[in-house]
Amino acid sequence: MHQYLEPFYKTTNDICTSKVPTIGLVLFFMDHISETIATCKESRPSPEWLKSAAEEMAKKARNYTNQ
């Protein structure tokens, strides 16, 4: 669980502590988050509840990306 959530924590910290958050920086981080989510969804050893959470997170990330 910690390994899965760590990138989200780091991304939130990096965006919030950046003095000049640019759209490029945000898109870079969103791309990384989307890759993390996809990796979890496709991972065989991930528990089903985590895959389900990752699917919901993927939907929300797509919604943000579309905006």
C-alpha positions as CSV (number, residue, x, y, z in Angstrom):
1,M,0.0,0.0,0.0
2,H,2.8,2.4,1.0
3,Q,4.7,1.7,-2.2
4,Y,1.5,2.5,-4.3
5,L,0.6,5.7,-2.5
6,E,4.1,7.1,-2.2
7,P,4.1,8.7,-5.8
8,F,0.9,10.5,-5.0
9,Y,2.3,11.9,-1.8
10,K,5.5,13.0,-3.6
11,T,3.6,14.6,-6.5
12,T,1.3,16.5,-4.1
13,N,4.3,17.8,-2.2
14,D,6.2,18.8,-5.3
15,I,3.3,20.7,-6.8
16,C,2.3,22.4,-3.6
17,T,5.8,23.5,-2.7
18,S,6.7,24.7,-6.2
19,K,7.0,28.5,-6.2
20,V,6.0,28.7,-9.8
21,P,3.9,25.6,-10.8
22,T,3.6,25.6,-14.5
23,I,1.2,23.7,-16.7
24,G,4.1,21.7,-18.0
25,L,5.1,20.6,-14.5
26,V,1.5,19.7,-13.7
27,L,1.2,17.7,-16.9
28,F,4.4,15.9,-16.2
29,F,3.2,14.9,-12.8
30,M,-0.2,13.8,-14.0
31,D,1.5,11.6,-16.7
32,H,3.5,10.0,-14.0
33,I,0.5,9.4,-11.8
34,S,-1.4,7.9,-14.7
35,E,1.4,5.5,-15.4
36,T,1.5,4.5,-11.7
37,I,-2.2,3.8,-11.8
38,A,-2.0,1.8,-15.0
39,T,0.9,-0.3,-13.6
40,C,-1.2,-1.1,-10.5
41,K,-4.3,-2.1,-12.6
42,E,-2.2,-4.4,-14.8
43,S,-0.1,-6.0,-12.0
44,R,-1.0,-9.6,-11.3
45,P,0.3,-9.5,-7.6
46,S,-1.8,-6.4,-6.7
47,P,-4.8,-7.3,-4.5
48,E,-8.2,-6.9,-6.1
49,W,-9.2,-4.1,-3.8
50,L,-6.2,-2.1,-4.8
51,K,-6.9,-2.8,-8.5
52,S,-10.5,-1.6,-8.0
53,A,-9.2,1.6,-6.3
54,A,-6.8,2.1,-9.1
55,E,-9.6,1.9,-11.6
56,E,-11.6,4.5,-9.8
57,M,-8.5,6.7,-9.6
58,A,-7.9,6.2,-13.4
59,K,-11.5,7.5,-14.1
60,K,-10.9,10.6,-11.9
61,A,-7.5,11.2,-13.5
62,R,-9.1,11.0,-17.0
63,N,-11.7,13.5,-15.9
64,Y,-9.0,16.0,-14.8
65,T,-7.0,15.4,-17.9
66,N,-10.1,16.1,-20.1
67,Q,-10.7,19.4,-18.4
